[in-house]
Amino acid sequence: MIMTENYIDKDILFIVKSEIRLKILTELSEKPQTIREIVDNTNMIYSSVSNNMNKLEYKNHVIKENRVYSVNPMTKIYFNQLMEFKKSIDVIQNYNSLWYKHDITYLNIGLIEDITKLYQSKLIETNPIDIYKTHNNIKRQLKNSRNVKGVLPYIHPEYPKLIENILKNNGSVELIMEKDIYKGLVSQMDEKLKRKSMREGRLKINIIKENLEIYLLICDDAMNLGLFRNDGSYDQNRILNSSSDEAMNWAASLFDNIKEKVI
């Protein structure tokens, strides 16, 4: 593989121009395989795989040994970087209605750089048939969780009881919210349970003075992210949801970052 000034641009273009070549390199990045194994794993046409494999071999992107192909180590480095970039683009494009005309100032540069961790998320949006779709999704998660962390810019009427049930089952809740939101929450909770939970460290509420313009809820098995529109209104019609470990870690970092920033 000869390194020239335009090598990276030309070879990246060569790879991304073909979905088949991307799939081949994805398969070989997992483990060395024969053409037949790749065909069986991907359901691609044998002739297409064989033809593109020959091109990859000619450009020294793959190495053949006893009919088994593997990725050239240098190509694997570039390919992994390329796929991370592609994931970032997919996250932006697939959830465009969440990002577009919405405030993302609470996402620091580190979180934005790690946005690929949201790759396996799904965007839950309300529709005329189900206008409570986002809330019902969150309600279901709260009912089935024992440990919850959240940044709440508002309190839904059902939240106090849902939080109470978590505490009654010896779960734990940590929230970040404005003073008025806090008052609205605790005024609807059992006072004895609230005090007992706080004393035991199972209920922690971080009260802040500034307005919160982000929604974040981390339950046992999923995270939920909601954003404010650029006009300052909260968009209750869509929420980003994910149960992947990467997304959960990303959300935990966001929670800690907000807590450090505003507390």
HELIX and SHEET records of a PDB file:
HELIX    1   1 TYR A    7  VAL A   16  1                                  10    
HELIX    2   2 GLU A   19  GLU A   30  1                                  12    
HELIX    3   3 ILE A   35  THR A   42  1                                   8    
HELIX    4   4 TYR A   46  TYR A   58  1                                  13    
HELIX    5   5 PRO A   73  ASN A   94  1                                  22    
HELIX    6   6 ASN A   96  TRP A   99  1                                   4    
HELIX    7   7 ILE A  109  GLU A  113  1                                   5    
HELIX    8   8 ILE A  115  LEU A  118  5                                   4    
HELIX    9   9 LYS A  133  LYS A  143  1                                  11    
HELIX   10  10 TYR A  159  LYS A  168  1                                  10    
HELIX   11  11 LYS A  179  VAL A  186  1                                   8    
HELIX   12  12 GLU A  191  ARG A  199  1                                   9    
HELIX   13  13 ASP A  245  VAL A  262  1                                  18    
SHEET    1   A 2 VAL A  62  GLU A  65  0                                        
SHEET    2   A 2 VAL A  68  VAL A  71 -1                                        
SHEET    1   B 7 LYS A 122  GLU A 125  0                                        
SHEET    2   B 7 ARG A 238  SER A 242 -1                                        
SHEET    3   B 7 MET A 223  LEU A 227 -1                                        
SHEET    4   B 7 ILE A 214  ILE A 218 -1                                        
SHEET    5   B 7 ASN A 147  VAL A 151 -1                                        
SHEET    6   B 7 SER A 172  GLU A 178  1                                        
SHEET    7   B 7 LEU A 203  ILE A 208  1                                        
END                                                                             
